[in-house]
């Protein structure tokens, strides 16, 4: 069996590049908040930046999509030829230390073999999707990737690698003399490597724009890289056929897989060439599920251009049709703006005034309606909700849905769009691997690793063209 996780030739900006302007948050964030991306564009200005080689999803529906894709591909070529990018790590990995409001999150960046991944839950591969893949979301991303010279990862994979007390002590006491004992570590591989970070060459150390926190990167090279490979190979042997779960970037990874399958079907390469084709591998960051700084947050829903009363009536009818029962609660909370005069907008049941005329009189109020589904058994509230929303959207073409990170962001968007926000609770991350291993995937957009500004920022690059 070949190794699932492998070292890479990793590209980074040259020493003269402003790293804070270079590194931009994952393209699938802030998809309803144009002001965020406007601020990014203003801050980056004409500086070299990953903003110029990714396609923020907020712009996917614009009429200039083809022009932007062409600009992205041309800029990638330019960065490779004008010295903006250089090979920073040869046949190795990058240890990442990311500081956010949740704490210090650690990861190791390297290559996974796409032959060991499939987004179809029926295929029990070493790397598995954690949410249902929306097939219609893949083709636009394929258009971006299929002619790209490089890739920039925002995919984060999770490994179930608890650090026991003995290994934790080893991590704390590790020294230069024992810097290459990584392969002997059975649990807490990433934490062990972090403990010897002072023996590694620092690659970058920078603040991240837009309140993204701070990030440092260290090169894992030579003997240390060899031992990281061996450590994860040993974990692969003992994992029972399920090594990594996709934590973030499900659809980006599905796109990489689709492009790889297209290359195999193209007939342009021999079997021998396909074995080492760079697009067979994709760059990811591996994080430990057990990290205290790795928090699972709920992903909320926002419906716009929606008749809220009609939607709520539909929801209640579907609950009844499925033989489910609901009661007041907070598993699923609907929030929306209801217009009315002063009397109808008085604060009741926790509702609050959200807009006023110039003379201070109320014109609208936030209305909330929260429920628990009392007889759902092992089904998640998000599964029931998403199924009903999908059915509703099939017959209401004018209604749009978006997926929002953070309570405050959704509160603001409800007021701004006069839509309906749907708040959900987070899941217990300890249930993730058992749930996926049991034979399925979670409903799409079930959880998020941290808040939106804690998502992965683009930094490292990897060539994917011959």
JOUR-V444651 format. One record per backbone hydrogen bond with DSSP energy under -0.5 kcal/mol. CO is the residue of the C=O (numbers start at 0). NH is the residue of the N-H. Records with the same first field share a line. If there is no record, write none. Layout:
BEGIN
CO = NH ; NH
END
This chain:
BEGIN
3 = 112
5 = 110
7 = 9 ; 91
9 = 87 ; 88
10 = 460
11 = 85
13 = 16
16 = 18
17 = 21
18 = 22
19 = 208
21 = 23 ; 49
22 = 208
23 = 457
25 = 28
26 = 56
29 = 32
31 = 33
32 = 35 ; 36
33 = 37
34 = 38
35 = 39
36 = 40
37 = 41
38 = 42
39 = 43
40 = 44
43 = 46
48 = 51
49 = 52
50 = 53
53 = 55
55 = 58
56 = 59
58 = 61
61 = 64
63 = 67
64 = 68
65 = 69
66 = 70
67 = 71
68 = 72
69 = 73
70 = 74
71 = 75
72 = 76
73 = 77
74 = 78
75 = 79
76 = 80
77 = 81
78 = 84
83 = 13
85 = 11 ; 87
88 = 9 ; 90
91 = 7
92 = 219
93 = 95 ; 108
94 = 217
95 = 97 ; 106
96 = 98 ; 215
97 = 99 ; 104
98 = 213
99 = 102
102 = 99 ; 104
104 = 97
106 = 95
107 = 285
108 = 93
109 = 283
110 = 5
111 = 113 ; 281
112 = 115
113 = 116
115 = 126
117 = 128
118 = 120
119 = 122
121 = 123
122 = 124
125 = 242 ; 243
126 = 117
127 = 245
129 = 441
132 = 134
133 = 136
134 = 137 ; 138
136 = 140
137 = 140 ; 141
138 = 142
139 = 143
140 = 144
141 = 145
144 = 147
148 = 463 ; 464
150 = 461
154 = 284
155 = 246 ; 247
156 = 286
157 = 244
158 = 160 ; 288
161 = 163
163 = 167
164 = 168
165 = 169
166 = 170
167 = 171
168 = 172
169 = 173
170 = 173
174 = 177
175 = 178
177 = 180
180 = 183
181 = 184
187 = 191
188 = 192
189 = 193
190 = 194
191 = 195
192 = 195
193 = 196
195 = 198
196 = 199
200 = 218
203 = 216
205 = 214
207 = 211 ; 212
208 = 211
212 = 207
213 = 98
214 = 205
215 = 96
216 = 202 ; 203
217 = 94
218 = 200 ; 220
219 = 92
220 = 223 ; 224
221 = 225
222 = 226
223 = 227
224 = 228
225 = 229
226 = 230
227 = 231
228 = 232
229 = 233
230 = 234
231 = 235
232 = 236
233 = 237
234 = 238
235 = 238
238 = 241
242 = 159
243 = 127
244 = 157 ; 246
247 = 155
248 = 252
249 = 253
250 = 254
251 = 255
252 = 256
253 = 257
254 = 258
255 = 259
256 = 260
257 = 261
258 = 262
259 = 263
260 = 264
261 = 265
262 = 265
263 = 266
269 = 273
270 = 274
271 = 275
272 = 275 ; 276
273 = 276
276 = 279
277 = 280
279 = 113
281 = 111
283 = 109
284 = 156 ; 286
285 = 107
286 = 158 ; 288
287 = 290
290 = 293
292 = 294
294 = 296 ; 449
296 = 447
297 = 299 ; 405
299 = 403
300 = 421
301 = 401
302 = 419
303 = 399
305 = 307
306 = 310
307 = 311
308 = 312
309 = 313
310 = 314
311 = 315
312 = 316
313 = 317
314 = 318
315 = 319
316 = 320
317 = 321
318 = 323
319 = 322
324 = 373 ; 374
326 = 371
330 = 424
331 = 333 ; 370
332 = 422
333 = 368
334 = 420
335 = 337 ; 366
336 = 338
337 = 364
340 = 344
342 = 345
345 = 347
347 = 350
351 = 365
354 = 362 ; 363
356 = 359
360 = 356
362 = 339
363 = 353 ; 354
364 = 337
366 = 335
368 = 333
369 = 328
370 = 330 ; 331
371 = 326 ; 373
372 = 375
375 = 378
379 = 382 ; 383
380 = 384
381 = 385
382 = 386
383 = 387
384 = 388
385 = 389
386 = 390
387 = 391
388 = 392
389 = 393
390 = 394
391 = 394
392 = 395
395 = 398
399 = 303
401 = 301 ; 403
403 = 299 ; 405
405 = 409
406 = 410
407 = 411
408 = 412
409 = 413
410 = 414
411 = 415
412 = 416
413 = 417
418 = 336 ; 420
419 = 302
420 = 334 ; 422
421 = 300
422 = 332
426 = 428
427 = 430
428 = 431
430 = 434
431 = 435
432 = 436
433 = 437
434 = 439
435 = 438 ; 439
441 = 131
442 = 445
445 = 298
447 = 296 ; 449
450 = 453
451 = 454
455 = 25
460 = 10
461 = 150
END
